[in-house]
Amino acid sequence: MPSPVLTVVEDATEGARIVADGIENLVRSRPDAVLALPTGRTPLPLYDELSRRYRAGRIDFERVRTFNLDEWVGLRPGSPGSYAAFMAEHLFSRVNLRPENCHIPDGAAPDLDAECARYEQLIREAGGIDLAILGIGHNGHIGFNEPGTSFEMRTHVVQVTPETRASNRWAFATDDVPSRAITVGIATILDARAIVLMATGPDKAEVLARALQGEIDPSVPASALRLHPCVQVVADTAAARLLGRSRELTFE
Ligand code: GLP
């Protein structure tokens, strides 16, 4: 089946259920599965669903390992606005993931390049990522790989565009959104054995169409996903509305 496979769902709740089904099956067959996890508003229904399934005894996260895609530079882990704080609030405190199994780049590390190398090494030592779950930014970024980023990059420090800082403003108490971040690279993401891209809401329709049916080009970082053999795109009807039937996409 050609990749990506597109699954169009009614709404974000249905999308969350489908992605959670995939995670539940993966963890059942591989209890120490390695997940790459996103932040942002898109995965919130998924984290709610995973928490519900944990409470219902359907998913045991005891041995699961996680790697977040990115973190702001300059924020101490756990400080407001940090992705570490976001993950603690929305997922880590709600399921039985062990703290030592949950990895997030340290944006407060004194030597950022060394931190990036350490993070790549940790992913390698974990045996690589089984399933990378991604959101998509309005300009097509995945993780914090902004337009123009080479598909060859691994974990690195980025300058975040003013547009992306503005879309992340909601998570901060003041206008003080950091200007740099650490992100896994596109090459790191493409090394994952399977990838799920989640997109919800009408504001993602245009970029999703460019990513899935435009040129495969660093100007739209998410277009790199079409180079991977096992990608599922879970989009609600609003986000999928500009996607025409095409040979490149398998419609479910
Ligand atoms: C941030 C994150 C991305 C995320 C994007 C989209 O920039 N670094 O990983 O995919 O936001 O966010 P949202 O889901 O809120 O639209």
Residues whose N, C-alpha, C, O or C-beta is under 5 A from the ligand:
A	BS01	GLP	P38 T39 G40 R41 T42 D70 G135 I136 G137 G143 F144
